Amino acid sequence: MILSALLLSCNLFDTRDPENPISDNQTLPTAFTKESLFSNFKSSFEQKNIQEYGKLFADTATHAQRYMFIPNQSSASRYAAVFSSWNTIAEMEYFRNAITAVGTSSSLQLQITSGPVIVPYQSDSAQYTFDYLLFVPHNRSDLKTQQFVGRCEITMAPDKNTTWRIYRWVDFETKKDSSWSELKGQFAK
């Protein structure tokens, strides 16, 4: 009797008002196709969605390939120490740092300016080649630009769970010192 009075007095069984979500980020659909992976790539970047961005890349626990980022030549020279050991952890760190520098009131933009040209390799992999324009309105005074342009080749394949993942990303510079490699090199620090 005392126990039931105690339980009822602390409103243990009353319903609560729902809490607001921690962020506006959405859970994106699982990438069971190469098209959905490419869509998730663009959406997770623009939403500043770290959790979904991390799901894009190959993990050797479930994928035959290890994720590899190949920067353009000038960035590879300038940030040799950064890119020599680039992996999914470094990918996530750069993205987290960029999001922090942009803040909550600004948005990232990824515009596909040409392509994508899709080259399927058998039924189990594909390469997307596209030109991009990124707008990253960061608050860092040591960076010259907030716009980054270039060309990417992203190679993807399904993992053992049939979820498509990016396992190779090659970046090409089309304008001096303003490619995605430059962005990654700067924000990996």
N, C-alpha and C positions, 0 to 999 in steps of 0.2 A: 504494500500500500504506500509506504513512504517512497519506494522506488518509482512507482507510477506517478505520484505527485511531483517528484523531482523531474522526471522526464517531461511531463506536461508543462511545468512551470518555465522551462527554458525554450519552449517553442521549437523543439527538435523536429516535429513533424509538419510544421507550417511551410508553405511554399515561399520561395524567395523571388524577388524581381530578377530577371535575367541581367547578367553583367554585359557591358559593352565589350566588343572584341578588342583585343590588344592592338590590332592594326587593321588597316583597310585591305591588306593583302588577301588575295583569294587563293584557295587551293585550286590548282590547275588540273585538268584531266590527265590521267596517266597517258604517256606517249606510246600508244600501241602502234602508231604509224609514223613514218618519217615526217609527214605533213604536220601532225600534231606536235611532234618534237620541235619543229621549226616555229610553229605558232607559240609554243610555250617559251621558247628562247626569247622571242620578241616581247611577249607579255611579261615574263618574270623580270626582264631588264627594266621595262617601262614602269612596272609596278613597284620597283625596288624591293622585290620579294626574294630575300636571301634564301629562304627554305626551298622554294620552288626552283630558283636558279641552281642550287646545289644538286638538284635531281637531274639536271641536264647532262651531267658528265659521267663518263664511264668509271666504274669502280671495279677493281680487279677481283673483288669478292663475288661479283655477279657477271662480269664481262670478260671476254677473252683479251681485250685490249686495255692498255693503261692509257689514261688521258694524257695527251701531249699538245702543248701550245708552241707553235713555231712563230716567233715574232719576225717582223721585217728586219732587213739587214742593219739599218742605222740604229734602230732601237735595241737590237740584239747586241750591238757593240757598246752602246751607251749604258745599257743596264745588264751587262754580262753576268754580274753576280746574282742578279734577281732571276734572270731567265735560265740560268744554267741548271737550276733545280726546280723549275716550275712544275707544279702538280695541282691536283684539285684543292688542296689546302691553300696554296698560294692564290688560286683562282678565287676562292671564297674570301680570302683576306683582302685582295684588291677591291672586290665588289663591295664588301662591308665598309672599307675605308672611303670609297667613292660615295656611297650612300650617306655616310656620316658627314662628309664634306658638302654634300648637296643640301642636307637638312630635310625636315619634314614638310616645309611649305613649298618646295620646288619639285619639279618633275624631271625625270630622265626621258630623253626622246631617242628612239632608234628609228631612223627612216631608211628604208631600203630604196636606194636611188636607181638601181639597175639590177634586174634579175628577180628572183634567183633562177639560175640555170641549174637544173637538177640532172645529175648523171647517176643513174642507178647502176650498181655493180651487182649483177645477179639479183637474187631476190632478198639478200640479207644485208645489204649496205647501200649507201648512197652518199653522194657528195653534192652539197649546195654551194654554189659560187654566187656571190652578190656584192655589189657596191653598197656602201653604207655612209650615212651621215649621222653622227651622234651629237646630241646636245646634252652637256653635263654642266649645269649651272652651279659649279662648286664655289666654295668660299676661300680657296687657297690662293694667296697672292703670289706664290712662287711659280705658278703655272701661267704660261702665256695665253692659252686658249681654253675655251669652253666647248669648242666644236672640233670634232675629230672625224676625219674622212679616210676612206681606204677601201680595200677589197678583201673579202674573206673567202676562204675555202674551208667549209666545215664538213668533215666526214663522220658519218654516223652508222650505227648498226644496232640491232636488238641484242639485249643481254639474255641470260638464260631464262629470265622471266618474261621474255618477249617485249620488254619495254625498251624503246629506242633510246640510245645515249650517244652523245658526242664523244668520240675518242681521239679525234685529230682536228686541230684548228690552226690553219695557216693564215697569217695576216700579211697583207701587202700594202705598202705605202703608195698613195697616189698624190699626196701633198706633203712637202717636207715637214717633219716633226709634228704631225698631227694625226697619226693613225691610232687604231685601237691598241696597238703595241705600246705606243707612247703613253696612253691613258693607263694601261696596266702597269707599265714601268714606274710611272709617277706615283700611283696609288698603292703599289705593293710595299712601299716604304712605310 
